[in-house]
Amino acid sequence: MDKAALAAALGSPAPYGQSQFAFVRGNAFEARVKADGGTELMRLLHEHLGGAGEAPHGIAVPDLTAAGPEGRAARTALALREATEAGGWALLDHPMLALEVAGSPAYLEPDAVAVHPDGTWTVVEIKSFPMVDGSADAAKVGAAARQSAVYVLALERIAERTEGAEVGHRVLLVCPKDFSNLPTASVVDVRKQRAVTRRQLTRLTRIEDIAATLPPGAGFDPECPRPQLEAAVESVGAAYAPECLAACELAFHCRAKARAAGAVEALGRSVRGELGGLTTVGEVLAAAAGKEGDPADPTVAALRRAAALRAEALAGGPACR
């Protein structure tokens, strides 16, 4: 489903996304890296992963144009096989790869895939964050490695049906050098991320099994009436936490529901863990005020102690003992 469109239809659009400036800067940097048929990109690739052979020349850049994602994925697979059989250097610009996720095909589009003369396929990931003094932000490099690992898995499916092909477990990460717009690169080993992703994919519940648990008639088409959409979304359990705001388009909808219900999850997982059996803000306030709760419960006792300290502080008395 298109979760962003669904969130907008529910009246809680996600007010975030990549800034237009970052988007334009990233596109401009990628265009520079791939200029002149990918000459600079292939130079970086040969420098870091090319071995002792000659520098790439006569680089093939196959046309990957096709109708729809299925057609592009098929065209990409054919281009990879042809480039491997030719035995030269080739650069596939924005190929389309297919990977089965929970029983349904997912289409992936890496920045580039390079084919070596020996039949090795290398994923190239181009990012606009800087590489200062030869190193980049560890969190961003980790995210790029996890993203590239998915591409490696998808390429392995094609390589299994291509004689002489092998997918490299090291990917080329290309970034701006220091704070300029000049490209530099480093090699990232994604074997660990690939293994973790493969294990996670095998544990995913199939879409058919998830759909079977939904009430009859439940659907998530953004064109459906809002009450129907809300009922469909509510039929799927959600464990909201503030961390969801950085990763899920429906997080603002779930936050509004959590706040309306007074759920303590809206305050964070750590707070939820400290409050034990108290699941709503109303229950917490009542326990702190001494109106509800078992005084022998450590959580209730701590809340009442905190309320007493707060009352003393506001009254001008000693804030602590």
C-alpha positions, 0 to 999 in steps of 0.5 A, a space after each residue: 500500500 501507499 502509506 503516505 497516501 493512506 496517511 493523507 486520506 486519514 487526515 494525518 499526513 507525514 510532514 517530513 521528507 527529504 528537503 528539496 535542497 538535499 534532493 537537488 544536491 544529491 541528483 547533481 552529485 550523482 550526475 557528476 559521478 556518472 558523467 562521460 559514460 561513468 568514466 570517473 565512477 569506473 576509475 574509482 571502482 578500478 582503484 578500489 576493487 579493480 585489482 591489478 588489471 588495466 584501467 577500464 576502457 570501452 565501458 558498455 552502458 546498456 539501455 535499460 528502458 522498458 515498460 513498467 517495473 516488471 519489464 525493466 527488471 527483465 531488461 536488467 537481468 538480460 543486460 547483466 547476462 549479456 555483459 557477463 558473456 561479453 567479458 568486458 567492463 559494463 555499467 548499468 545505470 539505475 537498473 531495476 531488480 526484483 526481490 520476493 518479500 513475504 511472497 510478493 515481488 518488491 522492485 529495487 533500484 540501486 544507483 548503479 551496478 558494475 560488471 567486471 571482466 571476470 564476471 563479478 557484479 558490484 553494487 555502487 551506492 552514491 550518497 551526498 553526505 561527505 567523506 571527510 579525511 577518508 571516513 564518513 558518518 558511521 550511522 549513515 554508512 551503516 544505513 547505506 550498507 543495509 540498503 546495499 545488502 538488499 541489492 546484493 540479495 536481489 542480484 544473487 537471484 539473477 546470478 544463480 541463473 547466469 553462468 560465470 557470474 558472481 555478486 561481490 560482497 563488497 560494495 563501492 560507496 561514493 561520496 563527496 570528498 571533504 566539503 567539495 563536490 569532487 567524488 571519492 569512494 570507499 569499500 564497504 563489506 556487507 556480508 553481515 548485513 546481507 546475512 541479517 537481511 536474508 534471515 529477516 526475509 525468511 521470518 517474514 509473515 507472508 502477505 496472504 497470511 496477514 490478509 487472512 487475519 483481516 476482517 472481511 471487506 477491509 481495504 486500504 485504498 486511499 479513495 475509500 471513505 475515511 470512516 471505512 479507512 479508519 476502521 480498516 487501519 484500526 483492525 491492524 494492531 499497532 505498537 506506537 512509540 515516538 521512534 515511529 515518527 522517523 520511520 513510518 508514514 502512519 506514525 502521526 495517525 497512530 500518535 493522535 490515536 494514542 494521545 486521544 486514548 491517553 496511552 502512556 506509549 505516546 511518552 516513549 518505550 522507556 516510560 511505558 516500561 517504568 509504569 508497569 501495569 498502568 497503561 493510561 495517563 489518567 491511571 498514572 495521575 490518579 495513582 500519583 494523587 493517591 486516588 487509585 492504585 495499591 500503595 504496596 506497588 513499587 510503581 505507585 509508591 514511586 509516583 506518589 513520592 514524585 508527586 509529593 516532591 513536586 508539590 514541595 518544590 512548587 510550594 517553596 519547600 525543600 525540593 528533596 530530602 
